[in-house]
Amino acid sequence: MERYAIAVMSSLALAGCGDSALFAPMQPTPASIAAPRRPLNDAEKEAISAAVMRKLGESSHRDFKWLPLVVRTHDGVTDYCGLVSGDHVVGEFGVTDANAELRDYYAQLTFDRSGKLSTVVVAAIGARRGDAVAAKVDSICMQGGYAVLP
């Protein structure tokens, strides 16, 4: 019985060590709530999608769900979160729910002095929405003012 209790306690302690951040804040910060928002332009969408595709690897097609940019800069970057289809899209391999295969991603955008997007660094890609487990990417995005959870 004592070994069972130790195993359970160890499992619970290790649960917080992975990418899953079940106890991380899952609401926007006051600064992100107050920040203005704007739609991405086509050039920005193209640059972000290319960076996400490089991070995810080869695929014949990915669907993107574009969220408005929360215009808030810190340390010279602007955070952006969006959604991208996972390994399959609706209509492939029996996938019928468009949200089931969506994954959120967290990118850091750098704009030049004229306001043009110059650099996109995809910092993290979350788990598929169908996994129904809140993860570190979800927390980062929610705190940044992005509604990435379905």
PEMO-V524348 format. One record per backbone hydrogen bond with DSSP energy under -0.5 kcal/mol. CO is the residue of the C=O (numbers start at 1). NH is the residue of the N-H. E is the energy in kcal/mol with one decimal. If there is no record, write none. Layout:
co:CO nh:NH e:E
co:CO nh:NH e:E
//
This chain:
co:1 nh:5 e:-2.2
co:2 nh:6 e:-2.2
co:3 nh:7 e:-2.5
co:4 nh:8 e:-2.4
co:5 nh:9 e:-2.5
co:6 nh:10 e:-2.6
co:7 nh:11 e:-2.3
co:8 nh:12 e:-2.3
co:9 nh:13 e:-2.2
co:10 nh:14 e:-2.3
co:11 nh:15 e:-1.3
co:12 nh:16 e:-0.6
co:13 nh:16 e:-0.6
co:14 nh:17 e:-1.9
co:15 nh:18 e:-0.6
co:19 nh:136 e:-2.0
co:21 nh:24 e:-1.7
co:29 nh:33 e:-2.0
co:30 nh:34 e:-2.0
co:31 nh:35 e:-1.1
co:36 nh:71 e:-2.7
co:38 nh:69 e:-2.9
co:41 nh:45 e:-2.4
co:42 nh:46 e:-2.3
co:43 nh:47 e:-2.2
co:44 nh:48 e:-2.6
co:45 nh:49 e:-2.8
co:46 nh:50 e:-2.0
co:47 nh:51 e:-1.8
co:48 nh:52 e:-2.5
co:49 nh:53 e:-2.6
co:50 nh:54 e:-2.0
co:51 nh:55 e:-1.7
co:52 nh:56 e:-2.4
co:53 nh:57 e:-1.9
co:63 nh:85 e:-2.5
co:64 nh:66 e:-0.6
co:65 nh:83 e:-1.8
co:69 nh:38 e:-1.7
co:69 nh:71 e:-0.9
co:70 nh:72 e:-1.6
co:71 nh:36 e:-0.5
co:72 nh:79 e:-0.7
co:74 nh:77 e:-2.3
co:77 nh:74 e:-2.8
co:78 nh:109 e:-3.2
co:80 nh:107 e:-3.3
co:82 nh:105 e:-2.0
co:83 nh:65 e:-2.7
co:84 nh:103 e:-3.2
co:89 nh:92 e:-2.5
co:92 nh:95 e:-2.3
co:94 nh:96 e:-0.5
co:95 nh:91 e:-2.7
co:96 nh:98 e:-0.7
co:97 nh:100 e:-0.9
co:97 nh:101 e:-0.7
co:99 nh:102 e:-0.8
co:100 nh:130 e:-2.2
co:101 nh:86 e:-1.7
co:102 nh:129 e:-3.0
co:103 nh:84 e:-2.8
co:104 nh:126 e:-3.6
co:105 nh:82 e:-1.3
co:105 nh:107 e:-0.5
co:106 nh:123 e:-1.8
co:106 nh:124 e:-1.7
co:107 nh:80 e:-2.7
co:107 nh:109 e:-0.6
co:108 nh:121 e:-2.2
co:109 nh:78 e:-2.8
co:110 nh:118 e:-3.3
co:110 nh:119 e:-1.7
co:112 nh:115 e:-1.9
co:116 nh:112 e:-3.0
co:119 nh:110 e:-2.4
co:120 nh:122 e:-0.5
co:121 nh:108 e:-3.0
co:121 nh:123 e:-0.9
co:124 nh:106 e:-2.9
co:127 nh:104 e:-0.6
co:128 nh:131 e:-1.8
co:129 nh:132 e:-1.5
co:135 nh:139 e:-2.0
co:136 nh:140 e:-2.5
co:137 nh:141 e:-2.6
co:138 nh:142 e:-2.8
co:139 nh:143 e:-2.6
co:140 nh:144 e:-1.6
co:141 nh:146 e:-2.7
co:142 nh:145 e:-1.4
co:143 nh:29 e:-2.2
co:146 nh:148 e:-1.3
//
